[in-house]
């Protein structure tokens, strides 16, 4: 018998600890999706990005797969390689009040 991923996910997210971790990672994976989407829109392969950045395709694959946390310098190099500029901002989080 096969269980659908969405069913497993729905059950797992009922656990408050799992939900907290899932929510904590959502912003990270949203950034990864934006990185991959930007490369696709540029019509470039991972290999082409790697060559432009002076690195290897496997480094780009790890970055796009979420296996590493890129530095700001890496994000800027990646952006330059695909012909865009990154925009980094800080936005308030509704459930947290600012530190005083």
NORLINSUL-V489530 format. One record per pair of residues at least 12 apart in sequence whose ideal C-beta (glycine too) atoms are under 6 Angstrom apart, sorted by the first residue. I is the first residue (numbers start at 1). J is the second residue. Records with the same first field share a line. If there is no record, write none. Layout:
BEGIN
I=J ; J
END
This chain:
BEGIN
32=66
36=64
38=82 ; 84
39=82
42=82 ; 83
46=60 ; 61
49=81
52=81
53=77 ; 81
END
